[in-house]
Amino acid sequence: MIMPPTSPTANWRKSSFSQGAENCVEVGRTADSGAAVRDTKNPAAGHFITTSPQWQDFIAALKSGRFDR
């Protein structure tokens, strides 16, 4: 679901691994413990929201190397 930039989220943050890189996303916590994700370069474009189970599955897939090239 794409949400407008005014949708309530808290604590937008960017990975410390990005170290000033231009191609980053920011993640914010949502009220139901899911996550909102937006483009750092264009936060006014809005963001998408995941549920808590979707976010947990995504993080588990990242940690397992599922998206490694």
N, C-alpha and C positions, 0 to 999 in steps of 0.2 A: 504494500500500500504506500503510495507516495503522498506525503503530507506537506502542507504549506510551511514556510519557515517559522510561522508563529505557533506551531503545535508545541505543547508543553513538554520540555525535556529538561534535564538538569545535568550539570557537570560535563559539558562537551569537552572531550579530550582527544589528543592525537598521540599516537605511539611515540615513545621516546626513541625508538629505532629509526624514525623518519629523519631526525636531525636536520631540519630545514629543507627537506626534499619538497619538490613542487607537486608530486603526484601522491597525495595523501587523502585519507578520509578521517573524519572525526566521528567518535561514537559518544552517544549520550544515553544515560539511563532513563527509562520510561517508568511511569507509575506502577505498571504491573511487572516490573523487574525484567522486561525485555530490553531491547536496545533500539536506538534510532541511529541511523548512519547517514552522513552527508559528506559532500565533496568539500574539502578544505578551501579550494580555490573559489568556490561559488556557493557559499552557505545560503544565499538568498534563493537559490533554485529549489530549496526544500530538502526533504530527506525521506528515507523509507524506514518503516518500523517493523521489527520482528517481535514475535512472542518470546517469552522466556525459554520454552522448549526449543524453538527454532534457533535462538541465539546459542544455547548450550550445545546443540548439535553442530552448529557451524564452528564454534571454538574447538570442539572435540575433533572435528575433521581437520582443522588447521594443525592442531597439535600432533595428529597422527601422520601428517605429511601427505594427506590425500590430494592437496593442491600443488604439491611440489612439482617442479618441472624436471 
